[in-house]
Amino acid sequence: MAAIQLLYGEQSWLRLIPANYTAGQTSEIASLGTKIDILRAIKVVPTFAGATSADSSAKWHTNDGANGNKFSVPDVSKNYNIIDGSEISEDDAASTSKFDVSCYLTPAQRLTLKTAYEDGTAVIVSREIGKDSTTQAVAGYEYLLGKIADFKETPQKGPSQFDFSIVGQTTFTIKETTPGTPDVDEADYNTIATGSGNTIQPDNETARTITALTSTDWTRLISGKIVTK
């Protein structure tokens, strides 16, 4: 009987690269730091940001009538930031890309991730999407630029478990010491994180060679979306 082609997950891992901000800035990326390979992940689960439908944010003023009937009129009110007058969107959380991670960490990794979480450091993360059942080969990789959220530790007699999310951000910019020329681009990321010189080897598995990003991928990454290769 021929194999049934489906995507299946096997070994989970996460490669994380913290970014360095421009001095005095909290969102302008000036350079990339050293990669951190989390080889013993329990799961790395992606959530994709979809296009929001026109009706998803509809609100109503509703009153009850007889026989279970309800009568509504549209609620067109808005929520405003009184400091700068901007409108606050209430749908942002539903349209955010993220990776939910459960894993085991070394003491050094725990300290690095905890500090990045507390400081709100930008990180670029990558994972594999699984294997093709017909070839047992890795079917591709995914990448996300975001911040660590909800960092939680569960101490126990066995290996302590850590749970956190990498939540995609849309507010990062890239420093341009020379106007028009970014200080950081996909070439810098590829040098640190992808290709044959940067393989990653999960337990009892063959080494993975993570696919390099293109300039188009980089633009999508900076916009806070998950890149799939």
N, C-alpha and C positions, 0 to 999 in steps of 0.2 A: 504494500500500500504506500502511495506517495505521501510525503510529509504535507501537513496542512500549514500553509503560510500564515503565521500570526506573530505578533510582537510579544515577547515575554521578558520579564525581568529576572535577573539573576543576582550578581554581586552589585551592591550599592556602594558608591563612593562619592566624594565631593572634593573638588579642587577649589581652593579659595585664595584670592589675591587681594590684599588690602590696598587701598589707594592712599596716596599722600596728598593733602590739600596744600594749596598755596598759603603761605604764612598770613595769618589774620583772616582767612576765608573759611567757610564751613561747607562749601559746595563746589568750589573750583578745584578740579583735579590737576595736580602738577606733575605727578609721577606715580609709578606703580611699585609696590613693595615686593617682598619675597613670598613665593607660593607656599601654601599650607595644604598638604594632602591628608584628607581624612579617609583612611582606607577601610575603617571598620564602621561603616554606616549601616544602620538597620533599614532605613528607607530615606529616599529623597523624592518627594512627591511634588510635581509641578501643578500650579494653577495658572491658567492662561487668561489674560485680559481680553475680553471680547468687546466688539462694538456694542455700545449701549443702545437699546431700542428706544424709539421715541416715547413709548408709553411707560418705560420702566420707572420713571420718577413721578408719575402722575399721583396727585393727592386730591382728596375729596373731603368736603364738609357733608356729613351724612346724618340723617335723622330717621328714626323708625316710624313706620306707619302701621296700619291695621293689616292683619293676615300675613304678617311676616315681611311685608314690603318695606323697602328702604328707598329713601329719596335723597339724591346727592346733587351737589353743584361743585364745579371744579374749584380747588383751592390753589390759587395762583400766587400765594405768598412766597417770599424768598427769604433766605437767611443771609445776613450781611455781616461782614467784619467791620466793626465800628472804628477800628484804627485806620484802615486805608480805604474803606468803602467798597471793597471787592465782595463779590458774591461767593458764598461758601457752598461748594457742591456737596450734596449728601450722598452721591453715588460713587465717590472715588474708591471706597473700599471694595466695592463689588467689581470694579474694573481694573484691579491691580494684579500684575503678574507676581508670582512668588514661588519659592521652593520651600516646602515644609520638610524639615530634617530631623531625624532621630539617629543618634550615633553614639559611639564611644570615643573618648578623647584622651590624649596623653596630658600630663600636668601642664606642659608648655603650651599645648594647643588650647587647653581650658583657659589659661591666663590670657592668651592672645585674643581669643574670641570674646571672652568676658569684657576685656578692655575695649575692643572694637564696638561691642554692643553699648557699653556705657558712654563711649565717646561719640557714637553716631558715625563711625567711619564707613566710608563707601567701600564696598567689596565687589569683585567680579568673581562669580562662581561658575563652575561647569560640572556636568554630570553626563553619564551615558543614558540613553533612552531605553536600552534593553537590547535583546538579540532577535534576529530573524530565525524563526524555527526551521526554515528550510536549509539554512547554511550554518547556523549557530554562531554567526559572526555578529559583531556589534552593529546595530542598525543605524547608529548616529549619536550625536552629542548635542547637548543644549547648554546655553550660556545666559547669564542674567547679571545685570549691574543693579545693586541695591544696597540696603542696609540690613543689619541683623535686628530682628525683632523677637520679643518674648523668649529671651534666653533663660532656660530653666534646667536645673540640675536635680537628678534623683539619686541621692547616695544610697547604696545598697551593698550587701555582702559580696555579691558578684560585681562585675564591672558597672560602674556608675553610668547611668544613661543621661544624655543631654538632648534636649529638644529646643529647637529654635526655628525661626523662619528667615529666609532672605526675601525681603519685600522690594520689588522693583521701584525705582524712583525716576521721576521725570525732571528733577530740578538740577541735576548735575551739569556743569559746564567744564570745558577743557581749557586750561591755561594756554595763552598764546603770548609767549615772551616777545616773539616777532609777530606782529599783526598778520593774520591770514595763515599762519603756520602753527598748528597745534603742537604743544609740547608732548602730548601723548596720543598715540593712534594705534590702529590694529597691529602695526609692525612691532611696537613695543610689547603689546600683549602676547603676540605670537612667539616672540623671543623667549618670554618667561614661561609660557603655559602650554604651547602646542608643538607638534612636530616630533621627530624621532629623538631629539635631544632632551625631551621633556616627557618621557613616557611615565605612566602611572600603573602600578601593578597591585591589584587587590589580592587578598589572601586566596591561595590555591587557584589563581587565574593567570592567564597570559597577560603580558604587559599591554596597555592601551596606548595608542598613538592618537592624541586628540587632534581633530581637524582644525586647521588654521582658519582665522576669520578674514573676510575681505573688507574693503572699505564700506561696502553697502551693509554688511553685517554689523560693522562698528557703529554706523549711524543708527541702526535699529537698536543696538545694545544701549547706546547713550539715551535713547528715548524711553528706556525702562521696560522694553518688551523682551520676551524670551526669544533668543535666536536658536534655530534648529538647523543642524548641518548633517 
